[in-house]
Amino acid sequence: MYDYIKALHIIFIVTWFAGMFYIVRLFIYNTEANDKPEPERTILQQQFGIMSRRLWYGITWPSAVLTLIFGPWMWYLRGHMELWLHIKLTFVILLYVYFYTLHRIFKQQAAGEFRYSSTKLRIWNEVATIFLVAIVMLAVVKQGMSLVWGLGGLVLFVILLMSAIRIYKSLRKDK
C-alpha cells in the first residue's frame, strides 16, 4: 500500500509544481500584455485569464490538495519521523506559503490589478525551483546529506539562479 500512496504523492507533486511554474509564466505574459495596444491587450488578457483559471483551479489547486493528503498518509504508513523529514517538512510548509502568494497574485490579476513587474514575477517564479531542489535533495539523499553542505549547496544554487536571471535581463534589455 505504501508504494501506491508514494507513487500518487509523487504524481501530484509533479503536477502541482508544473502548475506553479506555468501559472507564473501566465502572470508574466498577462502583465506584459498591458504594454500592448488595444484591442490586442484585451484579447490577450482575456485569453490569459481563461488559461490561468483552468490551470489554477483544474490542475494546480487539486494537485496541492492531493499532495497534502498523500504526504501525511505516507508518513502515517511509515510510522516514524527522522531529522531529514523535519527539515523537508519545513521547506514544504514554506512552499505552501509560496503557493498562497501565487493565489493572491492570481486573484489580483483576475481583478485587473497588476502590482508586480514582469521582472519581479520572473524572479518570483524561481522561488519554486529553489523549493523543488531543496525538497527533492532532502527526500532522495536523506541522512547522507550534511546539513552544512546541503544548505551551502542551496545557497550556491540560489546565487547561480539569481545570476542567471540578471544575465537574462541584461541580454533581453540589449535586444
Backbone hydrogen bonds, N-H to C=O, Kabsch-Sander energy under -0.5 kcal/mol:
donor,donor_aa,acceptor,acceptor_aa,energy
5,I,1,M,-2.2
6,K,2,Y,-2.7
7,A,3,D,-2.3
8,L,4,Y,-2.3
9,H,5,I,-2.5
10,I,6,K,-2.5
11,I,7,A,-2.4
12,F,8,L,-2.4
13,I,9,H,-1.9
14,V,10,I,-2.4
15,T,11,I,-2.2
16,W,12,F,-2.0
17,F,13,I,-2.8
18,A,14,V,-2.5
19,G,15,T,-2.1
20,M,16,W,-2.4
21,F,17,F,-3.0
22,Y,18,A,-2.4
23,I,19,G,-2.5
24,V,20,M,-1.3
25,R,21,F,-1.1
26,L,22,Y,-2.2
27,F,23,I,-2.2
28,I,24,V,-2.5
29,Y,25,R,-2.7
30,N,26,L,-2.7
31,T,27,F,-2.6
32,E,28,I,-2.8
33,A,29,Y,-1.5
34,N,30,N,-0.5
34,N,31,T,-1.3
35,D,32,E,-1.4
36,K,33,A,-1.7
41,R,37,P,-1.8
43,I,39,P,-2.5
44,L,40,E,-2.9
45,Q,41,R,-2.8
46,Q,42,T,-2.4
47,Q,43,I,-2.2
48,F,44,L,-3.1
49,G,45,Q,-1.9
50,I,46,Q,-2.1
51,M,47,Q,-2.6
52,S,48,F,-2.6
53,R,49,G,-2.4
54,R,50,I,-2.3
55,L,51,M,-2.4
56,W,52,S,-3.3
57,Y,53,R,-2.6
58,G,53,R,-0.5
58,G,54,R,-1.6
59,I,55,L,-1.7
60,T,55,L,-2.7
61,W,56,W,-3.0
63,S,59,I,-2.1
64,A,60,T,-2.3
65,V,61,W,-2.4
66,L,62,P,-2.7
67,T,63,S,-2.4
68,L,64,A,-1.8
69,I,65,V,-1.3
70,F,66,L,-2.8
71,G,67,T,-2.2
73,W,69,I,-1.4
74,M,70,F,-2.2
75,W,71,G,-2.0
76,Y,72,P,-2.7
77,L,73,W,-2.3
78,R,74,M,-2.3
79,G,75,W,-2.5
85,L,82,E,-0.6
86,H,82,E,-1.6
87,I,83,L,-2.1
88,K,84,W,-2.5
89,L,85,L,-2.7
90,T,86,H,-1.5
91,F,87,I,-1.8
92,V,88,K,-2.3
93,I,89,L,-2.6
94,L,90,T,-2.1
95,L,91,F,-2.1
96,Y,92,V,-2.1
97,V,93,I,-1.7
98,Y,94,L,-2.4
99,F,95,L,-2.7
100,Y,96,Y,-2.1
101,T,97,V,-1.9
102,L,98,Y,-2.0
103,H,99,F,-1.9
104,R,100,Y,-2.1
105,I,101,T,-2.2
106,F,102,L,-2.7
107,K,103,H,-2.5
108,Q,104,R,-2.5
109,Q,105,I,-2.9
110,A,106,F,-2.2
111,A,107,K,-1.3
112,G,109,Q,-1.6
113,E,108,Q,-3.0
114,F,112,G,-0.5
115,R,113,E,-0.5
121,L,117,S,-2.2
122,R,118,S,-2.0
123,I,119,T,-2.0
124,W,120,K,-2.6
125,N,121,L,-2.1
126,E,122,R,-0.9
126,E,123,I,-0.9
127,V,123,I,-0.5
127,V,124,W,-1.0
128,A,124,W,-0.6
128,A,125,N,-0.7
129,T,125,N,-0.6
130,I,126,E,-1.9
131,F,127,V,-2.2
132,L,128,A,-2.6
133,V,129,T,-2.6
134,A,130,I,-2.4
135,I,131,F,-2.9
136,V,132,L,-2.5
137,M,133,V,-2.4
138,L,134,A,-2.1
139,A,135,I,-2.5
140,V,136,V,-2.5
141,V,137,M,-2.6
142,K,137,M,-0.7
142,K,138,L,-1.1
144,G,141,V,-2.0
145,M,142,K,-1.4
150,G,146,S,-2.9
151,L,147,L,-2.5
152,G,148,V,-2.6
153,G,149,W,-2.7
154,L,150,G,-2.0
155,V,151,L,-2.6
156,L,152,G,-2.5
157,F,153,G,-2.4
158,V,154,L,-2.4
159,I,155,V,-2.5
160,L,156,L,-2.5
161,L,157,F,-2.6
162,M,158,V,-2.8
163,S,159,I,-2.2
164,A,160,L,-2.3
165,I,161,L,-1.9
166,R,162,M,-2.1
167,I,163,S,-2.5
168,Y,164,A,-2.6
169,K,165,I,-2.5
170,S,166,R,-2.4
171,L,167,I,-2.5
172,R,168,Y,-2.6
173,K,169,K,-2.2
174,D,170,S,-1.8
175,K,171,L,-1.1
